[in-house]
Amino acid sequence: MAKGILEFDLSNVDETKAHLRAVKSTDMALALWDIVNNTKKRLENSFENKEIDKYEALDLVFEKIYEIYEDHGIQVDDLIS
């Protein structure tokens, strides 16, 4: 069986970020899957029989994305900055 070992120097700021990205990769993948596969249907249901403008719609879409991030324990700023 093939194995892969990732090693990080957690005293190095850049490697600490890389470690966090590796640890959170499954959470991020699940969040992306949720966004792609479930969000459109949920939003369509919430928009049904409502008159909203495009800015309100965009706000609702991004609120839902941030909610999904939170549900999966993802802080995007921690992963990229």
Secondary structure, DSSP 8 states (H G I E B T S, - for coil): ---------TTSHHHHHHHHHHHTHHHHHHHHHHIIIIIHHHHHHHHTT----HHHHHHHHHHHHHHHHHHTT--HHHHH-
